[in-house]
Amino acid sequence: MKTTFIKRLPSATQKEIEKDLKEAGLRGEDLENGMNSRLADLEDTINITKYLKQEED
């Protein structure tokens, strides 16, 4: 699950991740790069645990 690209997740989940990234201070190109990455790439920036649990359901 951690290797799933953000863009392959449901749009509601993508919006939550984008919100979390913005709250972590990412903007512009950094935000875009985060949204184009894999879930595992973000675990140092945001808490991805809740998104892993969503993927299991």
Secondary structure as UniProt FT lines:
FT   TURN            2..3
FT   HELIX           6..8
FT   HELIX           11..23
FT   TURN            24..25
FT   HELIX           28..35
FT   HELIX           39..42
FT   TURN            43..45
FT   HELIX           49..56
//
